C-alpha cells in the first residue's frame, strides 16, 4: 500500500529596508523606495517576499494579501476609535486619569 504524504512550504516576509547582508542591487532598490516615500510625503513602502510550494497563482496571493490588509485596516480603525474615546474621556473626566500621590488601597 502506498502512503501519500502532502508536502508544502510557505515563506512570507515583510521588509521595510535592506538588511546588512543585502546586495548592492537590493540596497539601491531600497534607496529608490525611500526616495519615492520622501517625494510622496506620506505612506510607507514595504517589500513582501512570498514563496509557496506547490505554486499558487498570483491572483490567489493577491487575494490573500488583500484580505490581510483589510484585517489590518479594521484593527487600526478600532485602535483609532479607542484612542479617540480615551481623548474625549481625558478631556471630560481628567480627574480619572490623574495619578494620585497617595498609595492605593
HUJONOR-V870025 format. One record per pair of residues at least 12 apart in sequence whose ideal C-beta (glycine too) atoms are under 10 Angstrom apart, sorted by the first residue. I is the first residue (numbers start at 0). GAP is how many residues later the second one is. D is the distance in Angstrom with one decimal. If there is no record, write none. Layout:
BEGIN
i:I gap:GAP d:D
i:I gap:GAP d:D
END
This chain:
BEGIN
i:5 gap:48 d:9.3
i:6 gap:46 d:8.0
i:6 gap:47 d:8.5
i:7 gap:44 d:7.6
i:7 gap:45 d:6.2
i:7 gap:46 d:6.6
i:7 gap:48 d:9.9
i:8 gap:42 d:7.4
i:8 gap:43 d:7.2
i:8 gap:44 d:4.6
i:8 gap:45 d:8.9
i:9 gap:40 d:7.6
i:9 gap:41 d:7.2
i:9 gap:42 d:4.9
i:9 gap:43 d:7.7
i:9 gap:46 d:9.0
i:10 gap:38 d:7.3
i:10 gap:39 d:7.3
i:10 gap:40 d:4.7
i:10 gap:41 d:8.1
i:10 gap:42 d:9.2
i:11 gap:36 d:7.5
i:11 gap:37 d:7.3
i:11 gap:38 d:5.1
i:11 gap:39 d:8.0
i:11 gap:40 d:8.5
i:11 gap:49 d:9.7
i:11 gap:52 d:9.4
i:11 gap:53 d:9.7
i:11 gap:56 d:9.8
i:12 gap:34 d:8.5
i:12 gap:35 d:7.5
i:12 gap:36 d:4.8
i:12 gap:37 d:8.0
i:12 gap:38 d:9.2
i:13 gap:32 d:5.4
i:13 gap:33 d:7.2
i:13 gap:34 d:5.5
i:13 gap:35 d:7.9
i:13 gap:36 d:9.5
i:14 gap:15 d:8.4
i:14 gap:30 d:9.6
i:14 gap:31 d:7.0
i:14 gap:32 d:4.7
i:14 gap:33 d:8.0
i:14 gap:34 d:7.3
i:15 gap:14 d:9.0
i:15 gap:17 d:9.3
i:15 gap:18 d:9.8
i:15 gap:28 d:7.4
i:15 gap:29 d:7.5
i:15 gap:30 d:6.1
i:15 gap:31 d:7.9
i:16 gap:13 d:5.5
i:16 gap:14 d:9.8
i:16 gap:16 d:8.4
i:16 gap:17 d:7.8
i:16 gap:28 d:9.1
i:16 gap:29 d:9.9
i:16 gap:30 d:8.7
i:17 gap:12 d:4.3
i:17 gap:13 d:8.5
i:17 gap:15 d:9.4
i:17 gap:16 d:9.8
i:17 gap:29 d:9.1
i:25 gap:21 d:9.2
i:28 gap:18 d:8.3
i:29 gap:15 d:8.5
i:29 gap:17 d:8.0
i:31 gap:13 d:9.5
i:32 gap:12 d:4.4
i:32 gap:13 d:9.1
i:32 gap:14 d:7.5
i:47 gap:13 d:9.0
i:47 gap:17 d:7.0
i:47 gap:20 d:9.8
i:49 gap:14 d:8.7
i:49 gap:15 d:8.2
i:51 gap:12 d:9.7
END
